[in-house]
Structure formats: structure tokens, C-alpha cells
């Protein structure tokens, strides 16, 4: 199987054929005919000189491919092809020991869905398993920012830059972080999974860098390693992983997001992608933490307009002790309206202990509209509209 590579393409639907990029390219990688402006994969060296001069942004497009699109194919494009699902060749001998734990972790995380998880029908195709323990992606730390003021809850927003490496991700996917060193048996540490908290085109739009939301755990090998990283440090990353906990590419889709703590990571990615894509259907979030000081992204969340996202920030260690399931019951009418709508997609992410309470709340709310929750849940899951990822 060919090694996947990142290919630079130009969006023919947006390009205004001004040829500024062609005149700017220092290696002659860009050319045109009467139909399209195209990029020669054999000449392009990712210098990025063409990106800032493009007046429309059509030049800033990339696809990860097994076989590059030829110039002839590009000249025939009426629109850009979708990103295809990419998977690298089978792991080398000995790598099965790495792949099995990752698959087991994801399977366990998705158990709360009540059956085999399915991606939304309209979701983009996910690239998966491109990098493994034997051949990880080496990324550079662009930033490490503390998100919380609670001294007992050190939660970090960590931004990683893959550079020229192809590392396409979708909201809802995870990556593996390999802590340096070896275990007690002298073997390299297995990757630890972390959900991506940035949208598909990057923490900074168009730059394809990725961010993680990491809570420092007292005895956590990977979490302490990540939380102590400084700008400029290098990190070995595996993945991407996960092809079901994905967001629908449907502007009419309503998202019901239920999370606790660092389970907010994919919800942040969903929210940012919806804002960038111009989707207008309202999102609803139930977000639980101990206190406002321990809730990641508390400040940025308050800046999201209510017209875009209805927020219920719930705290269990303040005067009004409350959990997400309590607020869901209090907002029964609004949640029931979402459950009855075939355009609603539900995402639950956080600690596994939250599942039982959320299930009870869903059961009660479904009954209020004459539905049996387990039956409704199964229908939604089969349609790719019900997703659980808890650890």
C-alpha cells in the first residue's frame, strides 16, 4: 500500500482565475489552462508563498491521498473531491500489541451508546491510523495554556503543529500521545488517547494545527508529561483514531452536547467548526464541573451567542449542588423537543460515571413525550445520531 501524502489543491468553485498564485510560486508548481488553475504535486514543496496572495482563499486546500490527483484530473475538476477515508498499511510485526489496546479503549469508550456506534450519514470521511508507535508523527508544541484557576484542577489547552506532515483530523477524533521513556519491562510506553479540541482546518483556521484539552492527574504519566511541555518541545503522536464520533455536515442538524470536564474537548471542536461553516441550527450544551474555576473554556464559552448555542453550565460544588442530569430534567421541555426532532444529534463525553445519571434523565424525558428511551436511543444510534464517548 502507498504511503499517504498531503496534496495541495485549488478549489475551482472559489478560484477567480487571477493567476496571482501562479505568478508568485517560486518553483513553477502552479499552472493553468482555459478551465482550471492546478498544482503539480511533483513540484510543490509546501513553501506556502502562494497562500497569502490569494484574494479568495481557494488556494488553501489540501487532501491526504494514497495516489495523488494528476494534473489532467485537476483540470477536469468542477469541484474539489471530498477527503477520502485513508488507512495506512497493516502494522508491522509487533505493532499489533499497540493497535489492540487503542481499539479496546475506543470500544470501551463507546459502550454507553448501547450498541455499535455509527457515524452520521453526512459526516466527512475520516482518515485513521496513519501513524503508529513504530512511525509516529513528530509534532512541535506551539502553546501550552492553563484553562482553570482552581489549584486542584490543572487543565491545559495544548496546541501541536504537525508541520508539513499530513495529519488530517475531523472533530470528534482522538490522537495518541507517546510519553517518552520505557515501562518497567523496558518497552516503549503505549500511546494515551486524547480527544482533539480543534476543528478540522486547525486551531488557527487554515493552519491545520491541532489542540488537546488535558487535565493533570497526580499519577498520570502522559498527562503530567503533556502539562509540563514548553513551546518548541517535540511530541510523538499516533493516529488519528475514531471514525464514528463525528459531526454531521448538515446545516440543519441540531446538536445536543452533554459533557463534563475535559469531555468538553470534542464539543469545543464541534462548536468552532459550526461557527466557521456558517451553520445556523442552534446547538445546546449541558456542561458539568465542580466550580466555575474548574470548568475549562469558561470565559470563551460565555462569548458564544445564545442564538448559536444554548448553554447550561452546571456546578456540583457550589451553593446549588447540581449535576448535568439534574439540569436536563429541569429543562425537560427543551430536551424533549430535541429528542422528538429527527434533525437532532446527541453527543455525550466525559467520565464514565456520568452515563447512569444521563440515562435516567433521558428515560424520564422520553417518557414525557410517550417514547421508550432505549428504543428511541437504538433508532438514533442506527441513524448515526447518538454518540457516547466516556472513559
C-alpha positions in Angstrom: 0.0 0.0 0.0 1.3 3.5 -0.8 2.3 5.8 2.0 -0.4 8.6 2.2 0.8 12.1 1.4 -0.7 15.6 1.6 -1.5 17.1 -1.7 -2.0 20.8 -2.4 -5.1 21.6 -4.5 -7.1 24.6 -5.6 -10.8 24.9 -5.2 -12.3 25.5 -8.7 -15.6 26.8 -7.3 -14.0 29.7 -5.5 -10.9 30.5 -7.6 -11.4 33.6 -9.7 -8.6 32.8 -12.1 -6.5 35.8 -11.3 -3.3 33.7 -11.6 -1.6 35.6 -8.8 -0.6 32.3 -7.2 1.0 31.1 -10.4 3.0 34.3 -10.7 4.0 34.0 -7.1 5.1 30.3 -7.0 8.9 30.2 -6.9 9.2 26.7 -8.2 6.7 26.8 -11.0 4.3 24.3 -9.4 1.2 26.1 -10.4 -0.2 26.3 -13.9 -3.5 26.8 -15.7 -5.5 26.0 -18.8 -8.8 27.5 -20.0 -10.6 25.6 -17.3 -8.7 25.4 -14.0 -5.7 26.5 -12.0 -3.8 23.4 -10.7 -0.8 22.4 -8.6 1.8 19.9 -9.8 2.4 17.5 -6.9 5.8 16.7 -8.1 7.0 20.3 -8.0 5.1 21.7 -4.9 7.5 22.0 -1.9 4.9 23.5 0.5 6.7 26.8 0.7 3.3 28.5 1.3 4.3 31.6 -0.7 1.0 31.3 -2.7 -1.3 31.3 0.4 -1.3 34.9 1.5 -1.6 36.4 -2.0 -4.8 34.6 -2.9 -7.8 37.0 -2.7 -10.4 34.3 -2.2 -8.7 31.6 -0.1 -9.3 29.0 -2.9 -5.5 28.2 -2.8 -5.6 27.0 0.8 -7.0 23.5 0.2 -5.4 20.1 1.0 -6.2 16.4 0.7 -4.5 13.4 2.1 -4.3 10.8 -0.7 -2.9 7.4 -1.4 -2.5 8.3 -5.1 -2.1 12.0 -6.0 -4.6 13.6 -8.3 -2.9 14.1 -11.7 -2.8 17.5 -13.5 -5.2 16.0 -16.0 -7.7 15.1 -13.3 -7.4 18.5 -11.7 -8.1 20.2 -15.0 -11.4 18.3 -15.1 -12.5 19.3 -11.6 -15.8 21.1 -11.3 -15.5 21.0 -7.5 -12.9 19.6 -5.1 -13.2 15.9 -4.3 -14.1 15.0 -0.7 -11.4 13.8 1.7 -11.5 10.0 1.3 -11.1 7.6 4.2 -7.4 6.8 4.4 -5.8 3.9 6.3 -2.2 3.0 6.2 -0.9 -0.5 5.6 -1.3 -3.1 8.2 1.1 -2.6 11.2 4.5 -4.2 11.1 5.1 -7.3 13.1 4.9 -6.5 16.8 2.7 -3.4 16.3 -0.5 -5.4 16.9 0.3 -5.0 20.6 -0.1 -1.3 20.1 -3.2 -1.4 17.9 -5.2 -3.8 20.1 -5.2 -1.5 23.3 -6.2 1.5 21.2 -9.1 -0.4 19.6 -10.1 -1.7 23.1 -10.0 1.8 24.6 -12.3 3.2 21.9 -14.7 0.2 22.1 -15.0 0.7 25.9 -15.5 4.4 25.5 -18.4 3.9 23.1 -20.1 1.2 25.1 -22.6 3.6 26.5 -24.2 4.0 23.1 -25.9 0.7 23.7 -24.6 -0.9 20.6 -22.2 -0.5 17.6 -21.6 3.2 17.0 -22.3 4.6 13.6 -21.1 7.9 12.1 -23.7 10.4 10.8 -24.6 9.7 7.2 -23.5 13.2 6.2 -20.2 13.2 8.1 -17.0 13.7 6.2 -14.8 10.6 5.7 -12.2 10.2 8.5 -8.6 9.4 7.9 -7.5 6.9 10.5 -4.4 5.0 11.8 -1.9 7.0 9.7 0.8 6.9 12.4 1.7 4.2 14.9 4.2 3.5 17.7 6.8 2.5 15.2 6.3 5.5 13.0 4.7 8.3 15.0 4.2 11.9 13.7 6.7 14.2 15.3 4.9 17.5 16.2 6.0 20.8 17.7 4.4 22.4 20.7 3.0 25.8 19.7 1.5 26.7 23.0 0.5 25.4 26.4 -2.1 27.4 28.3 -3.7 26.9 31.6 -7.5 27.0 31.4 -8.6 26.8 35.0 -8.0 28.9 38.2 -8.8 26.0 40.6 -5.4 24.9 42.1 -6.8 21.3 42.4 -7.8 21.2 38.7 -4.9 22.0 36.4 -6.4 21.8 32.9 -4.4 22.8 29.9 -5.0 23.8 26.3 -2.1 22.4 24.3 -1.5 23.3 20.6 0.6 21.0 18.4 1.9 21.7 14.9 2.4 18.8 12.5 4.4 21.0 10.1 4.4 19.5 6.6 3.3 16.1 7.8 -0.1 15.0 6.5 -2.3 14.7 9.7 -5.9 15.3 8.7 -8.4 15.2 11.5 -12.1 15.7 12.0 -14.0 17.0 15.0 -14.6 14.1 17.4 -11.5 12.1 16.6 -8.7 11.3 19.0 -4.9 11.1 18.9 -2.4 9.0 20.8 0.4 10.7 22.8 3.5 8.6 23.4 5.2 9.5 26.7 9.0 9.4 26.4 10.9 6.6 28.1 10.1 2.9 28.7 8.0 0.9 31.2 9.2 -1.5 33.8 9.8 -4.1 31.2 11.9 -1.8 29.1 9.3 -1.4 26.4 8.2 1.9 24.9 5.1 3.4 26.6 1.9 2.8 24.7 0.1 5.9 23.4 -2.5 7.5 25.7 -5.7 8.7 23.9 -6.8 12.4 23.9 -9.8 13.9 22.1 -9.0 16.7 19.6 -10.4 20.0 20.7 -9.8 22.0 17.5 -11.8 22.0 14.2 -10.7 20.3 11.0 -8.9 23.2 9.4 -6.8 23.9 12.6 -6.8 25.7 15.9 -5.9 28.6 13.7 -8.1 28.4 10.6 -6.2 27.1 7.6 -3.1 26.1 9.5 -4.1 22.5 10.3 -2.6 22.6 13.8 -4.4 20.6 16.5 -5.2 21.2 20.1 -5.8 19.0 23.1 -7.6 19.5 26.4 -5.6 17.8 29.1 -6.1 17.6 32.9 -3.1 16.9 35.0 -3.6 13.7 37.0 -1.5 13.1 40.1 -0.1 9.8 38.9 -0.7 10.4 35.2 2.3 9.6 33.1 1.1 11.2 29.9 -1.0 14.0 31.5 2.0 15.3 33.6 4.3 15.0 30.5 1.8 17.0 28.4 1.0 19.6 31.0 4.8 20.3 31.5 5.6 20.8 27.8 7.0 24.1 26.7 6.7 25.9 23.4 9.1 24.4 20.9 9.2 21.0 22.5 8.6 17.9 20.3 5.9 15.3 20.8 5.4 11.9 19.2 1.8 11.5 18.1 -0.2 8.5 16.8 -3.5 8.3 15.0 -5.8 9.8 14.1 -8.3 7.4 15.7 -12.1 7.1 15.6 -14.5 7.2 12.7 -17.9 7.3 14.4 -18.0 10.1 17.0 -18.2 12.6 14.2 -20.3 15.7 13.4 -22.9 15.8 10.6 -22.1 18.1 7.6 -25.7 19.3 7.7 -26.5 23.0 8.4 -30.0 21.9 9.6 -28.6 19.5 12.2 -29.3 20.4 15.9 -26.6 19.3 18.3 -27.3 18.3 21.9 -23.9 18.1 23.7 -23.6 16.7 27.2 -20.1 16.7 28.8 -18.1 17.0 32.0 -14.5 18.3 32.4 -12.2 17.5 29.6 -15.1 15.8 27.8 -15.6 19.3 26.5 -12.8 18.8 24.0 -14.8 17.5 21.1 -17.7 19.8 21.9 -15.3 22.8 21.5 -14.2 21.4 18.2 -17.9 20.9 17.1 -18.8 24.5 18.2 -15.8 26.1 16.4 -16.5 24.2 13.2 -20.2 25.1 13.2 -19.2 28.7 13.7 -16.7 28.6 10.8 -19.0 26.8 8.5 -21.9 29.2 9.0 -24.4 26.5 10.2 -27.4 28.2 11.7 -29.3 25.5 13.6 -28.9 26.1 17.3 -26.7 23.9 19.5 -27.5 23.0 23.1 -24.8 22.2 25.7 -25.0 20.8 29.2 -21.6 21.2 30.7 -20.8 20.0 34.2 -17.8 20.8 36.5 -17.2 21.2 40.2 -17.0 25.1 40.2 -16.7 27.8 37.5 -12.9 27.9 38.3 -12.5 24.3 37.3 -14.6 24.5 34.1 -12.4 24.5 31.0 -13.1 27.3 28.4 -15.4 29.1 30.9 -14.5 32.5 29.5 -14.7 31.7 25.8 -18.0 29.9 26.3 -19.6 33.0 27.7 -18.8 34.8 24.4 -20.7 32.3 22.2 -24.1 34.0 21.3 -27.2 32.2 22.7 -28.6 32.3 19.1 -25.8 29.8 18.2 -25.6 27.8 21.4 -27.9 27.5 24.4 -25.6 26.8 27.4 -26.3 25.2 30.7 -23.2 25.4 32.8 -23.7 23.2 35.9 -21.7 23.1 39.1 -21.7 20.3 41.7 -19.6 22.1 44.4 -21.4 25.4 44.7 -24.3 26.5 46.8 -26.8 24.9 44.4 -25.2 21.4 44.1 -26.3 20.3 40.6 -25.2 17.7 38.0 -25.9 17.7 34.3 -28.7 15.2 34.6 -30.4 17.5 37.1 -30.4 20.4 34.7 -31.6 18.2 31.9 -34.6 17.3 34.0 -35.2 21.0 34.8 -35.0 21.7 31.1 -37.3 18.7 30.2 -39.4 20.6 27.7 -36.4 21.8 25.7 -34.7 18.4 25.7 -37.9 16.6 24.8 -38.2 18.9 21.8 -34.8 17.9 20.7 -35.5 14.2 21.2 -38.6 14.5 19.0 -36.7 16.1 16.2 -35.2 13.9 13.5 -32.5 16.5 12.9 -31.1 16.2 16.4 -27.7 14.6 17.1 -26.7 13.7 20.6 -23.1 13.6 21.9 -22.1 12.6 25.4 -18.4 12.8 26.5 -16.6 12.8 29.9 -16.1 10.4 32.8 -17.9 7.1 32.6 -19.6 7.8 35.9 -21.9 10.4 34.1 -23.6 7.7 32.0 -26.0 6.4 34.6 -27.4 9.8 35.5 -27.8 10.9 31.9 -29.5 7.6 31.0 -32.0 8.2 33.9 -32.7 11.7 32.7 -33.2 10.6 29.1 -35.5 7.8 30.2 -37.7 10.3 32.1 -37.7 12.9 29.4 -38.5 10.4 26.6 -41.5 9.1 28.7 -42.8 12.6 28.9 -43.3 12.5 25.1 -44.7 8.9 25.1 -41.4 7.3 24.0 -39.4 4.4 25.4 -35.8 5.8 25.7 -34.0 2.5 24.9 -36.0 2.1 21.7 -35.5 5.8 20.7 -31.8 5.6 21.5 -31.4 2.5 19.3 -33.1 4.2 16.4 -30.9 7.3 16.8 -27.7 5.2 17.1 -28.5 3.2 13.9 -29.1 6.6 12.2 -25.7 7.9 13.4 -27.4 10.4 15.7 -26.5 9.1 19.1 -22.9 9.0 20.3 -21.2 8.3 23.7 -17.5 8.5 24.5 -16.7 8.1 28.1 -13.6 6.9 30.0 
